[in-house]
Amino acid sequence: IPGAENTQDFKDALLEVDPELIDVAYAPESYDAVTLAALAAAAAKSDAGVDMAKQMVAITNGTEICNDFAGCLALLEEGKAIDYNGRSGAVNFWDAGDPTSASIGVYTFGPDNVLAPEVTFMEGEIVPEGEATPITAEPQDGAGDGVFKVGTFLPVTGNLAFLGPPEIAGVKLAIKEIEAAGGIPGFDSIALEEGDSGDTSTETGKQTVKRLLPLGIDVLIGAASSGSTLSVLDQVVNAGVMMISPAN
């Protein structure tokens, strides 16, 4: 099953954000998506989608490994080239924006058909394919307003709604820790605008993006399903907004 091993301290921190949380699937990836966007804004000194997108490869392939926003920011301010390794493990993008590694958990059923408690986690490499498209865009509406605005495009309703709570908790925890570290240099505050990706069988996702884009979001976290992402991707990209999925 795709996903990284979660430490108890991370689970406890997620439960502080959402005490009713049952599962933590894709919470690490959602946490990392927000942290990476914030670090990209810090590195670019800009919240314009095109500027942040151009930093994503650099901040995941540097020489100085760091594991959280505060530590990575300190290295950036020293002029170091950072390599963010987050809650989901090593994160390394190549020019097209795809990861070059992934984590999986191997779950085993015993002879009684009951899930065994032991889970083996491992990481593997992904060989990049195809050509990267040059990153070009006009700054999105709301860029440069002093507020780093995060939008979510995650399943609150629909077949994947069970993934929504841990993903949303991961987003909120990342924002909480970024704020605790003093925020992103050059920005007055961080704001969160939540949205439901729904199912591709409905218009929920398209209506969500139609609502979020005029609010001046700087990064859109989602979706959980590739189909949901594809249904709005052109609309988001054409608006100049950077989009990061924790799950597809």
Kinemage of the C-alpha trace (Angstrom):
@kinemage 1
@onewidth
@group {chain A} dominant
@subgroup {mainchain}
@vectorlist {calphas} color= white
{ca ile a 1} P 0.000 0.000 0.000
{ca pro a 2} L 1.474 3.411 -0.884
{ca gly a 3} L 2.571 5.385 2.131
{ca ala a 4} L 5.288 5.992 4.657
{ca glu a 5} L 5.790 4.742 8.189
{ca asn a 6} L 4.373 7.137 10.749
{ca thr a 7} L 6.119 7.884 14.024
{ca gln a 8} L 4.087 8.053 17.213
{ca asp a 9} L 4.939 11.716 17.741
{ca phe a 10} L 3.527 12.519 14.300
{ca lys a 11} L 0.351 10.570 15.022
{ca asp a 12} L -0.010 12.376 18.349
{ca ala a 13} L 0.460 15.747 16.645
{ca leu a 14} L -2.203 14.846 14.070
{ca leu a 15} L -4.610 13.874 16.847
{ca glu a 16} L -4.118 17.280 18.434
{ca val a 17} L -5.299 18.782 15.151
{ca asp a 18} L -8.167 16.307 14.732
{ca pro a 19} L -8.970 14.272 17.887
{ca glu a 20} L -11.461 12.146 15.937
{ca leu a 21} L -8.857 10.948 13.435
{ca ile a 22} L -8.999 7.175 12.885
{ca asp a 23} L -6.600 6.617 10.007
{ca val a 24} L -3.444 8.513 9.008
{ca ala a 25} L -3.200 7.434 5.366
{ca tyr a 26} L -1.532 10.120 3.212
{ca ala a 27} L -1.254 12.504 6.159
{ca pro a 28} L 2.578 12.554 5.843
{ca glu a 29} L 2.399 13.300 2.130
{ca ser a 30} L -0.126 16.098 2.707
{ca tyr a 31} L 2.066 17.555 5.447
{ca asp a 32} L 5.089 17.444 3.145
{ca ala a 33} L 3.188 19.052 0.256
{ca val a 34} L 2.407 22.141 2.331
{ca thr a 35} L 5.900 22.298 3.839
{ca leu a 36} L 7.499 22.072 0.396
{ca ala a 37} L 5.280 24.851 -0.946
{ca ala a 38} L 6.210 27.083 1.988
{ca leu a 39} L 9.918 26.358 1.532
{ca ala a 40} L 9.593 27.065 -2.190
{ca ala a 41} L 8.026 30.432 -1.388
{ca ala a 42} L 10.837 31.178 1.067
{ca ala a 43} L 13.503 30.182 -1.468
{ca ala a 44} L 11.840 32.182 -4.259
{ca lys a 45} L 10.957 35.106 -1.992
{ca ser a 46} L 7.649 34.991 -3.825
{ca asp a 47} L 4.284 33.246 -3.670
{ca ala a 48} L 3.761 33.419 -7.423
{ca gly a 49} L 3.072 29.886 -8.624
{ca val a 50} L 5.607 30.092 -11.421
{ca asp a 51} L 8.337 31.233 -9.017
{ca met a 52} L 7.600 28.547 -6.443
{ca ala a 53} L 7.387 25.805 -9.057
{ca lys a 54} L 10.873 26.642 -10.284
{ca gln a 55} L 12.225 25.997 -6.773
{ca met a 56} L 10.697 22.567 -6.243
{ca val a 57} L 13.548 20.596 -7.834
{ca ala a 58} L 16.207 22.679 -6.109
{ca ile a 59} L 14.826 22.326 -2.569
{ca thr a 60} L 14.522 18.538 -2.883
{ca asn a 61} L 17.895 17.805 -4.469
{ca gly a 62} L 20.397 19.912 -2.559
{ca thr a 63} L 23.385 18.845 -0.484
{ca glu a 64} L 22.092 19.727 3.005
{ca ile a 65} L 19.453 17.291 4.283
{ca cys a 66} L 16.746 18.790 6.497
{ca asn a 67} L 13.537 17.349 7.881
{ca asp a 68} L 11.218 20.186 8.876
{ca phe a 69} L 10.329 23.732 7.918
{ca ala a 70} L 12.308 25.436 10.671
{ca gly a 71} L 15.491 23.465 10.010
{ca cys a 72} L 15.268 23.857 6.249
{ca leu a 73} L 14.531 27.573 6.500
{ca ala a 74} L 17.596 28.110 8.685
{ca leu a 75} L 19.759 26.439 6.038
{ca leu a 76} L 18.169 28.485 3.251
{ca glu a 77} L 18.917 31.680 5.144
{ca glu a 78} L 22.550 30.555 5.368
{ca gly a 79} L 22.612 30.205 1.591
{ca lys a 80} L 22.738 26.395 1.701
{ca ala a 81} L 21.258 24.101 -0.946
{ca ile a 82} L 18.656 22.040 0.910
{ca asp a 83} L 17.375 18.503 0.395
{ca tyr a 84} L 14.012 18.205 2.162
{ca asn a 85} L 13.346 14.733 3.543
{ca gly a 86} L 9.974 14.895 5.227
{ca arg a 87} L 7.430 12.838 7.082
{ca ser a 88} L 6.829 10.714 3.981
{ca gly a 89} L 10.534 9.938 3.573
{ca ala a 90} L 12.938 11.184 0.940
{ca val a 91} L 11.364 13.656 -1.474
{ca asn a 92} L 13.221 14.208 -4.739
{ca phe a 93} L 11.555 15.802 -7.743
{ca trp a 94} L 12.871 15.892 -11.268
{ca asp a 95} L 12.264 18.650 -13.790
{ca ala a 96} L 8.738 17.558 -14.724
{ca gly a 97} L 7.606 17.743 -11.112
{ca asp a 98} L 7.350 14.006 -10.546
{ca pro a 99} L 8.980 12.261 -7.575
{ca thr a 100} L 11.959 10.003 -8.233
{ca ser a 101} L 11.299 7.805 -5.194
{ca ala a 102} L 8.318 6.382 -3.353
{ca ser a 103} L 7.528 4.596 -0.102
{ca ile a 104} L 5.280 1.579 0.330
{ca gly a 105} L 4.109 -0.510 3.252
{ca val a 106} L 3.855 -4.271 2.843
{ca tyr a 107} L 0.973 -5.658 4.895
{ca thr a 108} L 0.633 -9.402 5.526
{ca phe a 109} L -2.375 -11.581 6.283
{ca gly a 110} L -1.881 -14.654 8.465
{ca pro a 111} L -3.340 -18.143 7.879
{ca asp a 112} L -6.446 -17.127 9.818
{ca asn a 113} L -6.963 -14.297 7.273
{ca val a 114} L -6.321 -11.696 9.964
{ca leu a 115} L -4.003 -8.778 9.246
{ca ala a 116} L -0.660 -9.274 10.991
{ca pro a 117} L 0.528 -6.378 13.176
{ca glu a 118} L 3.944 -6.197 11.540
{ca val a 119} L 4.276 -3.919 8.507
{ca thr a 120} L 7.438 -3.679 6.429
{ca phe a 121} L 8.157 -0.259 4.935
{ca met a 122} L 10.521 0.252 2.036
{ca glu a 123} L 11.491 2.879 -0.492
{ca gly a 124} L 12.159 2.442 -4.183
{ca glu a 125} L 13.382 4.553 -7.065
{ca ile a 126} L 11.212 5.815 -9.909
{ca val a 127} L 12.926 6.313 -13.256
{ca pro a 128} L 11.829 9.616 -14.844
{ca glu a 129} L 10.202 9.335 -18.256
{ca gly a 130} L 9.334 11.866 -20.937
{ca glu a 131} L 10.358 15.472 -21.303
{ca ala a 132} L 9.764 18.247 -18.829
{ca thr a 133} L 7.571 21.126 -19.928
{ca pro a 134} L 9.170 24.543 -19.333
{ca ile a 135} L 7.649 26.326 -16.346
{ca thr a 136} L 6.042 29.501 -17.647
{ca ala a 137} L 3.019 31.375 -16.336
{ca glu a 138} L 1.746 34.743 -15.252
{ca pro a 139} L 1.555 35.238 -11.459
{ca gln a 140} L -1.816 34.118 -10.136
{ca asp a 141} L -4.385 36.516 -8.755
{ca gly a 142} L -3.450 37.227 -5.144
{ca ala a 143} L 0.290 36.774 -5.585
{ca gly a 144} L 2.340 39.328 -3.711
{ca asp a 145} L -0.419 40.291 -1.285
{ca gly a 146} L 1.605 39.322 1.790
{ca val a 147} L -0.579 36.327 2.628
{ca phe a 148} L 0.504 32.782 1.789
{ca lys a 149} L -2.835 31.199 0.985
{ca val a 150} L -3.170 27.407 0.879
{ca gly a 151} L -6.190 25.823 -0.766
{ca thr a 152} L -7.217 22.191 -0.350
{ca phe a 153} L -8.799 20.042 -3.037
{ca leu a 154} L -9.306 16.900 -0.972
{ca pro a 155} L -12.187 14.414 -0.643
{ca val a 156} L -14.715 15.496 1.947
{ca thr a 157} L -17.487 13.629 0.111
{ca gly a 158} L -17.522 10.758 -2.373
{ca asn a 159} L -15.891 7.334 -2.578
{ca leu a 160} L -12.556 8.556 -1.202
{ca ala a 161} L -13.995 10.605 1.653
{ca phe a 162} L -12.257 8.278 4.130
{ca leu a 163} L -8.950 9.755 2.943
{ca gly a 164} L -10.050 13.328 3.561
{ca pro a 165} L -9.635 13.602 7.353
{ca pro a 166} L -5.974 12.429 7.530
{ca glu a 167} L -4.988 14.467 4.484
{ca ile a 168} L -6.659 17.606 5.846
{ca ala a 169} L -5.081 17.000 9.261
{ca gly a 170} L -1.664 16.755 7.584
{ca val a 171} L -2.228 20.093 5.865
{ca lys a 172} L -3.350 21.797 9.076
{ca leu a 173} L -0.458 20.362 11.085
{ca ala a 174} L 2.067 21.660 8.542
{ca ile a 175} L 0.543 25.147 8.691
{ca lys a 176} L 0.550 25.002 12.499
{ca glu a 177} L 4.261 24.116 12.578
{ca ile a 178} L 5.190 26.727 9.959
{ca glu a 179} L 3.451 29.378 12.042
{ca ala a 180} L 5.177 28.096 15.196
{ca ala a 181} L 8.517 28.539 13.411
{ca gly a 182} L 7.743 32.205 12.804
{ca gly a 183} L 6.028 31.851 9.442
{ca ile a 184} L 7.467 32.351 5.976
{ca pro a 185} L 9.892 35.293 5.746
{ca gly a 186} L 8.379 38.150 3.786
{ca phe a 187} L 4.780 37.103 4.444
{ca asp a 188} L 2.437 38.558 7.022
{ca ser a 189} L 0.410 35.406 7.556
{ca ile a 190} L -0.718 32.021 6.274
{ca ala a 191} L -4.347 31.361 5.394
{ca leu a 192} L -6.202 28.138 4.644
{ca glu a 193} L -9.146 27.800 2.270
{ca glu a 194} L -10.643 24.306 2.367
{ca gly a 195} L -12.366 22.668 -0.587
{ca asp a 196} L -14.002 19.348 -1.462
{ca ser a 197} L -12.744 17.430 -4.510
{ca gly a 198} L -15.752 15.100 -4.427
{ca asp a 199} L -16.003 12.441 -7.147
{ca thr a 200} L -15.459 12.727 -10.874
{ca ser a 201} L -19.081 11.592 -11.277
{ca thr a 202} L -20.218 14.908 -9.807
{ca glu a 203} L -19.479 18.585 -10.428
{ca thr a 204} L -18.270 19.085 -6.839
{ca gly a 205} L -14.593 19.364 -7.714
{ca lys a 206} L -15.086 21.787 -10.567
{ca gln a 207} L -17.322 23.978 -8.409
{ca thr a 208} L -14.701 23.912 -5.637
{ca val a 209} L -11.941 25.123 -7.947
{ca lys a 210} L -14.266 27.735 -9.414
{ca arg a 211} L -14.787 29.020 -5.853
{ca leu a 212} L -11.166 28.808 -4.698
{ca leu a 213} L -9.331 30.445 -7.582
{ca pro a 214} L -10.938 33.904 -7.161
{ca leu a 215} L -9.908 33.802 -3.485
{ca gly a 216} L -6.295 34.202 -4.555
{ca ile a 217} L -4.903 30.847 -3.411
{ca asp a 218} L -1.164 30.418 -3.967
{ca val a 219} L -0.992 26.620 -3.874
{ca leu a 220} L -3.667 23.941 -4.221
{ca ile a 221} L -3.127 20.701 -2.270
{ca gly a 222} L -4.843 17.753 -3.952
{ca ala a 223} L -6.497 15.829 -5.255
{ca ala a 224} L -6.583 12.339 -3.762
{ca ser a 225} L -7.542 10.716 -7.061
{ca ser a 226} L -5.851 11.231 -10.408
{ca gly a 227} L -9.212 11.564 -12.130
{ca ser a 228} L -10.213 14.435 -9.853
{ca thr a 229} L -6.906 16.185 -10.508
{ca leu a 230} L -7.201 15.795 -14.268
{ca ser a 231} L -10.737 17.200 -14.241
{ca val a 232} L -9.470 20.600 -13.040
{ca leu a 233} L -5.743 20.598 -13.844
{ca asp a 234} L -5.924 22.823 -16.918
{ca gln a 235} L -8.117 25.320 -15.078
{ca val a 236} L -5.675 25.501 -12.142
{ca val a 237} L -2.521 25.694 -14.266
{ca asn a 238} L -3.993 28.309 -16.585
{ca ala a 239} L -4.682 30.429 -13.489
{ca gly a 240} L -0.969 30.259 -12.621
{ca val a 241} L -1.562 28.315 -9.393
{ca met a 242} L 0.887 25.623 -8.288
{ca met a 243} L -0.823 22.302 -7.546
{ca ile a 244} L 0.633 19.445 -5.494
{ca ser a 245} L -1.057 16.118 -4.895
{ca pro a 246} L -0.214 14.006 -1.856
{ca ala a 247} L -1.714 10.876 -3.392
{ca asn a 248} L -1.762 10.714 -7.204
